[in-house]
């Protein structure tokens, strides 16, 4: 309303129009400039809703886990992981973990033994690259590429000959090998209050390549069959769970 009154007054007085026209233009331009600055400030503040928006430069996190459990008394599982993750410019991250993984099996039957019939051990290094495509409050969503490189050992069945104690002497078949597993997936991070501690879960699809040596005892023929350099590959579905804590954040 004030603008229209001012415009009428200046149009009815040509002298005033010439003197104040330029001043009016400056006022309008200043108003637009302030509006743009306010919009810019709002745009900058919007990502602050996400905890991970603090990683505008880089952060370093410690990640890993350690737990084990028994499944129906006859199967025992344990794993330990320790690693680190470097986040760059908020969206990109590189990580490396070292993991121990173990299973022990036993089958219930009429000749049940108090000893587990199968042992499996794996140790490996895990490398990943992640790209965070969505962040809101305490949740991040990301896609990742990963590669696992390691060794595995498996012992199973019966009473053997020619094995030392470290090789489970009561088991007569064993497999030693190396493996490489590469793939991609999608994951989610859920941050605790404060944005430092988080739970990290991903679902992945990968290709597993193995190269193993086997020793198999044939009870009926009473001979030991040995095979070396047996190579296989298969497609697998892979779930990964980690806990993490940001040690340092450069804003």
WOJOQUI-V344872 format. One line per field, one symbol per residue. phi: phi as a letter, one per 30 degrees, with the letter a starting at -180 (. if undefined). A space follows every 10 residues. Layout:
phi: ???
This chain:
phi: .ddddddddd ddbedddddc eddddddddd dddddddddd dddddedddc edddddcabb bcblaaaaac chicbbbbab bbabbccchi ccbbbbbbbc bbbbcacdad cecdcdcbbb bbbacbbbbb bdcabbhcbc cbcbcbbcba bbbbbaihcc bicdddchdd cccbbbabbb bbababbbcc cdejicdbcb bbcbbbcccb bbcbbbccdd chbcccbbid cbbadbcbcb bbcbbddbbc d
